[in-house]
Amino acid sequence: MRFDTGLHQRLEQRMILAPRMIQAMEILQLPLMELQERIEQELIANPVLELRPPGAEPVGESDEEAGGSPSAPVAEPERELVVRENGGGEDFERLSNLVDRWENYFEEAASWRRPRTLGPDPKFEAFQNTPDAGETLQTCLLNLWHLEDVSPRSSQLGELIIRNLDDNGYLRVSLEDLATEAQPPAAPDEMLEALQRVQTIGPLGVGARNVQECLLLQLQADPPCGEEAPNPDAEPLEVRIVRRHLDDLSANRFPKIAKALRVSIDEVKHAVESIRRLNPKPGAAISPRRTPHIIPDVRIEWDDELCQYRISINDGDTPDLYISRAYRQLVKQRDLDPKTRQFVAKNIRAARWLIDAVEQRRDTLRRVVESIVKFQRPFFDDGPDHLRPLKMQEVADDVHLHVGTVSRAVADKYAETPWGIHALRDSFTGGTQTAQGQEVSWDHVRNRLKALIDAEDKANPLSDEQLVDRLKAEGIDVARRTVAKYREELDIPPARRRRQY
């Protein structure tokens, strides 16, 4: 085998994105809250960026006298800052004017850089109005566990068990694995005894290792069901169903349960009603619900005067940025150190890119939303049932943008519409045609499917094939597997599990 080196020429085409284009795409994709965080980070990192004071006029680079930025006073010819012995009132007046001009300059500049300190801080107000996250399940159980009169060894094992519970209250880790984590390692009997003690301190069912154990713990706490029976057949019917026929119960096979336990179907129905009152997720009542906070990026509302929809971009607390005049003047000085000039010029260039990217994001988002409103006018007029099939390519062609730009513009963004908060990406959906040639979206098909299931006879529910026939009668021709897929997406069980005896 021979190795050698050589020079070769090759002609190829490549698309290389400039840093400015990459930054513009990143800014476009950010939702409102993340955009505010990004701007705050840039304000800290880039000293030439400033916040425009509230109510100030825009600051233009060509006209540096316009605007409300903290500008330095006009400098007089350089002179000594002293009063000459033979000087008169002119020197004193000059020093007095100098103090008046510069006394509050730096204080005002600092306050203008962060104008939100002049009034109520919206973030502080939002923090005050945010509800308490609440106590976690683990913290609550640990507080109760510390009140238990147990040995130090049992207290240690109990804490280990509690810290491994999930938010629903289940112990998903085996006792054998927890026993090896204990210091020193614990015996299986010790771990089981500690687990049984933990199961008595919190909500009924907490500490269970599966759904069956969770339901049994709750049933056994009920006096009629908790009494020990001389033999398994003498146990309450609810306990026997959960212990032996939980799979049949989840599959809605009441006749099989009645036959196996030698009881009537009515008795099974009565027992199942008691079982359904149990809580399969006992820890969820204590664990805080993590609901994401949504701030719409766009507001779409009807204007009665103009007889059309008005679109406004929600800038929220996004600050209005501009480049500091002091740094723009500094970079023009001829005697400036080269390294300083390079540093200032680099930051000014980065600030311009950021300002342009934020403005381009606002303009692109407005154009895309205007196009969406034009194509989805029936949705905004009559509601979600009238959402029509729409592809991103149609909007991209309408606003003369690349489809990837449209995708980034609607990513993780929401609009406040007359029909509530609506994800912009949900405006794009596929669909089909009815027998009359009318286009309907898949969301419309899902809504019709749910309506048919809600109106069915629960004693004889509709199968997927029957649902296909009902939809076809309305002019919607879909396959059975499509109906099954949408039914699962809607979290609707199959017909045999929907049947009520």
DALIN-V120794 format. One record per residue. N is the residue number from 1. RES is the residue in one letter. OMEGA is omega in whole degrees, 0 to 359 (none if undefined). NEAR is the number of other ideal C-beta (glycine too) atoms within 12 Angstrom. D_LAST is the distance of its C-alpha to the last C-alpha in Angstrom with 2 decimals. Layout:
N_RES_OMEGA_NEAR_D_LAST ; N_RES_OMEGA_NEAR_D_LAST
This chain:
1_M_184_3_80.12 ; 2_R_177_4_81.98 ; 3_F_176_5_81.01 ; 4_D_180_6_82.81 ; 5_T_180_6_82.40 ; 6_G_179_6_83.11 ; 7_L_180_6_82.67 ; 8_H_175_6_80.48 ; 9_Q_180_6_79.67 ; 10_R_180_7_76.25 ; 11_L_180_6_75.08 ; 12_E_178_7_71.49 ; 13_Q_178_6_69.47 ; 14_R_174_7_67.38 ; 15_M_181_7_65.58 ; 16_I_180_9_66.30 ; 17_L_176_13_64.71 ; 18_A_178_11_67.14 ; 19_P_180_16_66.21 ; 20_R_179_19_66.14 ; 21_M_179_21_63.54 ; 22_I_179_16_61.38 ; 23_Q_180_27_61.55 ; 24_A_178_28_60.71 ; 25_M_178_24_57.58 ; 26_E_180_24_56.51 ; 27_I_180_35_57.09 ; 28_L_185_38_55.22 ; 29_Q_185_28_52.09 ; 30_L_169_30_52.03 ; 31_P_191_34_49.72 ; 32_L_185_32_51.39 ; 33_M_179_26_51.09 ; 34_E_176_23_52.26 ; 35_L_178_34_55.09 ; 36_Q_178_28_56.31 ; 37_E_180_20_56.37 ; 38_R_180_28_58.25 ; 39_I_178_31_60.84 ; 40_E_176_24_61.39 ; 41_Q_179_15_62.02 ; 42_E_178_31_64.52 ; 43_L_179_30_66.28 ; 44_I_186_13_66.83 ; 45_A_186_16_67.97 ; 46_N_185_29_70.12 ; 47_P_183_23_72.94 ; 48_V_179_33_73.88 ; 49_L_178_33_70.57 ; 50_E_175_37_70.66 ; 51_L_179_33_68.35 ; 52_R_179_28_69.57 ; 53_P_179_28_70.11 ; 54_P_177_18_67.93 ; 55_G_181_13_69.51 ; 56_A_177_19_72.07 ; 57_E_177_16_73.21 ; 58_P_181_20_72.43 ; 59_V_179_29_74.96 ; 60_G_181_16_76.52 ; 61_E_180_23_78.47 ; 62_S_180_10_81.15 ; 63_D_187_14_81.69 ; 64_E_177_21_81.63 ; 65_E_180_15_82.91 ; 66_A_175_16_79.79 ; 67_G_183_26_76.66 ; 68_G_181_23_75.83 ; 69_S_178_37_76.01 ; 70_P_184_28_78.13 ; 71_S_177_27_81.34 ; 72_A_178_22_84.53 ; 73_P_179_17_87.46 ; 74_V_185_13_90.16 ; 75_A_174_12_92.54 ; 76_E_175_15_96.19 ; 77_P_186_7_98.95 ; 78_E_179_7_98.92 ; 79_R_179_15_101.34 ; 80_E_180_12_101.98 ; 81_L_180_13_99.75 ; 82_V_175_12_102.78 ; 83_V_182_18_105.23 ; 84_R_182_15_108.67 ; 85_E_181_7_111.55 ; 86_N_181_7_113.31 ; 87_G_180_15_110.09 ; 88_G_182_11_109.40 ; 89_G_181_11_106.42 ; 90_E_180_14_105.06 ; 91_D_179_19_103.89 ; 92_F_179_15_102.25 ; 93_E_179_15_100.49 ; 94_R_179_22_99.28 ; 95_L_179_22_97.75 ; 96_S_178_15_96.18 ; 97_N_180_16_94.56 ; 98_L_178_23_93.34 ; 99_V_181_15_91.61 ; 100_D_184_13_90.03 ; 101_R_189_19_88.65 ; 102_W_189_21_87.28 ; 103_E_185_14_86.37 ; 104_N_186_15_82.68 ; 105_Y_186_20_82.15 ; 106_F_177_15_80.35 ; 107_E_178_14_78.27 ; 108_E_179_22_77.09 ; 109_A_180_24_76.43 ; 110_A_180_16_74.21 ; 111_S_179_20_72.32 ; 112_W_179_33_71.87 ; 113_R_176_30_70.55 ; 114_R_188_23_67.66 ; 115_P_183_28_67.51 ; 116_R_177_24_64.24 ; 117_T_180_18_66.24 ; 118_L_182_17_68.01 ; 119_G_179_15_64.94 ; 120_P_179_15_61.43 ; 121_D_182_15_59.89 ; 122_P_179_19_56.55 ; 123_K_178_19_55.30 ; 124_F_178_14_56.24 ; 125_E_177_13_54.53 ; 126_A_179_17_51.36 ; 127_F_179_12_51.55 ; 128_Q_182_12_51.92 ; 129_N_180_12_48.93 ; 130_T_180_13_46.69 ; 131_P_178_12_44.25 ; 132_D_181_10_44.67 ; 133_A_178_12_42.73 ; 134_G_181_18_41.67 ; 135_E_178_17_41.87 ; 136_T_179_24_40.33 ; 137_L_182_36_38.05 ; 138_Q_180_30_40.83 ; 139_T_180_22_43.45 ; 140_C_181_27_41.39 ; 141_L_178_36_40.64 ; 142_L_177_25_44.28 ; 143_N_177_18_45.50 ; 144_L_182_26_43.34 ; 145_W_180_33_44.32 ; 146_H_177_18_48.00 ; 147_L_181_13_47.58 ; 148_E_179_23_46.36 ; 149_D_181_12_48.98 ; 150_V_179_23_48.96 ; 151_S_178_14_51.74 ; 152_P_180_13_53.13 ; 153_R_178_20_51.72 ; 154_S_178_26_48.17 ; 155_S_179_24_48.57 ; 156_Q_181_26_49.56 ; 157_L_178_37_46.63 ; 158_G_177_42_44.17 ; 159_E_179_31_45.58 ; 160_L_179_32_45.24 ; 161_I_183_44_41.53 ; 162_I_182_37_40.90 ; 163_R_180_23_42.80 ; 164_N_176_30_40.59 ; 165_L_175_42_37.24 ; 166_D_185_23_35.58 ; 167_D_178_23_34.55 ; 168_N_178_25_30.98 ; 169_G_182_41_32.52 ; 170_Y_174_30_32.04 ; 171_L_184_37_34.92 ; 172_R_179_19_34.95 ; 173_V_181_22_38.33 ; 174_S_179_18_38.66 ; 175_L_179_30_40.57 ; 176_E_179_16_43.10 ; 177_D_178_18_44.04 ; 178_L_180_33_44.34 ; 179_A_179_27_46.49 ; 180_T_179_17_48.98 ; 181_E_181_21_49.17 ; 182_A_178_27_50.19 ; 183_Q_356_13_53.93 ; 184_P_180_12_54.82 ; 185_P_184_19_51.89 ; 186_A_175_27_49.50 ; 187_A_180_18_48.26 ; 188_P_180_19_44.56 ; 189_D_179_14_44.42 ; 190_E_180_27_45.91 ; 191_M_180_34_43.37 ; 192_L_178_25_40.42 ; 193_E_179_23_41.92 ; 194_A_179_37_42.47 ; 195_L_180_35_38.89 ; 196_Q_177_25_37.49 ; 197_R_178_27_39.82 ; 198_V_182_41_38.81 ; 199_Q_182_36_35.12 ; 200_T_188_23_36.09 ; 201_I_185_31_38.06 ; 202_G_175_34_35.69 ; 203_P_182_31_32.17 ; 204_L_180_30_29.75 ; 205_G_178_38_28.78 ; 206_V_182_41_31.94 ; 207_G_178_42_33.78 ; 208_A_181_37_30.81 ; 209_R_176_30_31.34 ; 210_N_183_20_27.77 ; 211_V_181_25_24.29 ; 212_Q_179_26_23.53 ; 213_E_179_27_26.75 ; 214_C_180_35_26.15 ; 215_L_179_35_22.86 ; 216_L_178_32_24.51 ; 217_L_179_36_27.52 ; 218_Q_179_33_25.57 ; 219_L_182_34_23.64 ; 220_Q_175_29_26.94 ; 221_A_178_24_28.63 ; 222_D_184_20_26.38 ; 223_P_180_10_28.30 ; 224_P_182_16_25.54 ; 225_C_185_29_24.37 ; 226_G_180_18_27.86 ; 227_E_180_15_29.55 ; 228_E_180_13_30.72 ; 229_A_180_17_29.31 ; 230_P_178_8_31.76 ; 231_N_183_8_29.57 ; 232_P_182_14_26.51 ; 233_D_180_16_24.35 ; 234_A_179_13_25.26 ; 235_E_176_25_23.97 ; 236_P_184_29_21.23 ; 237_L_179_35_17.70 ; 238_E_180_36_17.46 ; 239_V_181_34_20.70 ; 240_R_179_31_19.80 ; 241_I_181_39_16.68 ; 242_V_184_38_18.90 ; 243_R_189_27_21.84 ; 244_R_190_21_20.53 ; 245_H_180_30_17.21 ; 246_L_178_27_17.53 ; 247_D_177_17_17.50 ; 248_D_178_25_14.28 ; 249_L_180_35_12.76 ; 250_S_178_22_14.36 ; 251_A_177_19_13.12 ; 252_N_179_27_9.37 ; 253_R_181_23_9.82 ; 254_F_180_31_7.81 ; 255_P_179_21_9.03 ; 256_K_179_21_12.42 ; 257_I_181_34_12.63 ; 258_A_180_26_11.91 ; 259_K_182_15_14.47 ; 260_A_182_20_16.94 ; 261_L_177_29_17.02 ; 262_R_176_13_16.93 ; 263_V_179_25_14.44 ; 264_S_179_17_11.46 ; 265_I_178_22_7.82 ; 266_D_177_15_8.41 ; 267_E_178_22_11.40 ; 268_V_179_31_9.95 ; 269_K_179_25_7.81 ; 270_H_179_21_11.20 ; 271_A_180_33_13.18 ; 272_V_177_31_11.56 ; 273_E_177_19_12.33 ; 274_S_181_24_15.81 ; 275_I_182_34_16.14 ; 276_R_176_19_15.37 ; 277_R_179_16_18.26 ; 278_L_183_33_20.59 ; 279_N_179_25_22.94 ; 280_P_177_31_23.12 ; 281_K_186_26_26.43 ; 282_P_181_33_28.38 ; 283_G_182_34_31.70 ; 284_A_179_24_30.78 ; 285_A_181_22_31.24 ; 286_I_182_28_34.91 ; 287_S_181_27_35.73 ; 288_P_177_19_37.10 ; 289_R_181_14_35.30 ; 290_R_180_11_37.60 ; 291_T_181_10_37.20 ; 292_P_179_11_39.91 ; 293_H_184_15_42.25 ; 294_I_172_20_42.73 ; 295_I_182_26_45.94 ; 296_P_178_30_46.02 ; 297_D_184_41_49.10 ; 298_V_174_39_49.20 ; 299_R_180_28_48.70 ; 300_I_182_36_48.01 ; 301_E_183_21_48.41 ; 302_W_178_19_49.44 ; 303_D_182_14_53.07 ; 304_D_182_9_53.67 ; 305_E_181_7_57.40 ; 306_L_182_10_57.34 ; 307_C_177_8_54.24 ; 308_Q_180_17_52.89 ; 309_Y_178_27_50.94 ; 310_R_183_23_53.03 ; 311_I_178_31_52.54 ; 312_S_179_21_53.84 ; 313_I_181_30_53.86 ; 314_N_178_29_52.88 ; 315_D_178_25_55.69 ; 316_G_179_24_54.54 ; 317_D_180_26_57.11 ; 318_T_183_34_58.49 ; 319_P_177_30_62.25 ; 320_D_190_29_64.82 ; 321_L_169_34_67.05 ; 322_Y_182_38_70.65 ; 323_I_184_36_73.44 ; 324_S_179_33_75.89 ; 325_R_181_29_79.22 ; 326_A_180_28_81.10 ; 327_Y_177_33_79.90 ; 328_R_177_30_80.59 ; 329_Q_182_21_84.15 ; 330_L_184_24_84.46 ; 331_V_180_27_83.74 ; 332_K_181_17_86.53 ; 333_Q_184_15_89.23 ; 334_R_183_9_91.72 ; 335_D_181_9_92.72 ; 336_L_178_17_89.15 ; 337_D_183_13_88.61 ; 338_P_180_13_87.08 ; 339_K_178_10_84.29 ; 340_T_179_17_83.40 ; 341_R_180_19_83.54 ; 342_Q_179_14_81.21 ; 343_F_182_20_78.75 ; 344_V_181_28_78.74 ; 345_A_179_22_78.56 ; 346_K_180_21_75.62 ; 347_N_176_28_73.65 ; 348_I_179_31_74.58 ; 349_R_178_24_73.35 ; 350_A_179_27_70.04 ; 351_A_178_32_69.68 ; 352_R_179_27_70.30 ; 353_W_181_29_67.67 ; 354_L_180_37_65.10 ; 355_I_179_36_65.97 ; 356_D_181_23_65.83 ; 357_A_179_31_62.49 ; 358_V_179_34_60.91 ; 359_E_178_24_62.32 ; 360_Q_177_26_61.24 ; 361_R_180_38_57.69 ; 362_R_181_30_57.64 ; 363_D_181_22_59.08 ; 364_T_180_37_56.83 ; 365_L_179_42_53.66 ; 366_R_181_27_54.74 ; 367_R_180_28_55.50 ; 368_V_181_43_52.19 ; 369_V_177_40_50.18 ; 370_E_178_28_52.25 ; 371_S_178_32_51.43 ; 372_I_180_42_47.68 ; 373_V_179_33_47.80 ; 374_K_181_24_49.69 ; 375_F_184_31_47.23 ; 376_Q_181_35_44.05 ; 377_R_178_22_45.29 ; 378_P_178_24_42.15 ; 379_F_182_33_40.08 ; 380_F_180_32_42.42 ; 381_D_192_20_42.63 ; 382_D_175_15_39.05 ; 383_G_185_18_36.76 ; 384_P_181_25_34.86 ; 385_D_184_20_33.19 ; 386_H_175_22_36.73 ; 387_L_183_35_37.74 ; 388_R_176_32_39.61 ; 389_P_182_27_40.25 ; 390_L_177_35_43.28 ; 391_K_178_23_45.18 ; 392_M_181_31_47.53 ; 393_Q_178_19_50.28 ; 394_E_178_23_50.24 ; 395_V_180_33_50.85 ; 396_A_178_27_53.42 ; 397_D_183_16_55.33 ; 398_D_183_22_55.24 ; 399_V_177_27_56.73 ; 400_H_176_14_58.92 ; 401_L_175_26_57.50 ; 402_H_182_20_56.30 ; 403_V_176_21_52.56 ; 404_G_177_19_52.76 ; 405_T_177_28_54.28 ; 406_V_179_36_51.44 ; 407_S_179_25_48.92 ; 408_R_182_31_50.80 ; 409_A_183_44_51.13 ; 410_V_184_37_47.37 ; 411_A_175_26_46.40 ; 412_D_179_23_44.64 ; 413_K_184_38_45.67 ; 414_Y_179_30_43.76 ; 415_A_174_41_44.61 ; 416_E_186_28_44.08 ; 417_T_174_32_43.02 ; 418_P_180_21_42.11 ; 419_W_177_23_38.46 ; 420_G_179_17_38.68 ; 421_I_186_22_39.71 ; 422_H_176_32_39.47 ; 423_A_182_26_40.44 ; 424_L_180_37_43.30 ; 425_R_179_24_42.09 ; 426_D_177_24_38.84 ; 427_S_180_40_41.11 ; 428_F_182_34_41.63 ; 429_T_175_29_38.74 ; 430_G_181_21_38.41 ; 431_G_181_23_36.81 ; 432_T_178_27_36.76 ; 433_Q_176_19_37.97 ; 434_T_179_22_36.08 ; 435_A_179_14_37.08 ; 436_Q_179_11_39.43 ; 437_G_180_9_41.16 ; 438_Q_179_18_39.87 ; 439_E_177_24_39.39 ; 440_V_181_31_36.14 ; 441_S_177_32_35.48 ; 442_W_176_28_32.70 ; 443_D_177_32_31.64 ; 444_H_178_35_31.12 ; 445_V_178_40_28.98 ; 446_R_180_33_26.81 ; 447_N_178_24_26.51 ; 448_R_178_31_25.55 ; 449_L_179_34_22.92 ; 450_K_179_24_21.35 ; 451_A_179_20_21.63 ; 452_L_180_33_19.84 ; 453_I_179_31_16.85 ; 454_D_183_16_16.83 ; 455_A_184_14_16.94 ; 456_E_174_22_14.28 ; 457_D_186_15_11.30 ; 458_K_176_17_8.41 ; 459_A_178_11_6.17 ; 460_N_186_14_9.22 ; 461_P_182_26_11.10 ; 462_L_174_30_14.78 ; 463_S_180_23_16.38 ; 464_D_178_30_19.78 ; 465_E_179_18_21.61 ; 466_Q_177_22_20.05 ; 467_L_176_38_20.92 ; 468_V_180_27_24.40 ; 469_D_179_18_24.74 ; 470_R_178_25_23.77 ; 471_L_179_35_26.30 ; 472_K_178_23_28.85 ; 473_A_177_15_28.57 ; 474_E_179_24_29.65 ; 475_G_181_20_32.55 ; 476_I_183_33_31.30 ; 477_D_179_21_31.71 ; 478_V_180_33_30.19 ; 479_A_181_18_29.27 ; 480_R_180_20_25.85 ; 481_R_176_14_27.05 ; 482_T_177_24_28.04 ; 483_V_180_36_24.60 ; 484_A_180_22_23.18 ; 485_K_180_18_26.00 ; 486_Y_177_30_25.53 ; 487_R_178_31_21.78 ; 488_E_177_16_22.71 ; 489_E_178_16_25.51 ; 490_L_180_23_23.23 ; 491_D_178_13_21.10 ; 492_I_181_26_17.97 ; 493_P_178_20_15.81 ; 494_P_188_23_15.28 ; 495_A_183_27_12.60 ; 496_R_178_21_10.77 ; 497_R_176_21_10.72 ; 498_R_184_26_9.79 ; 499_R_177_23_6.52 ; 500_Q_183_19_3.82 ; 501_Y_none_24_0.00
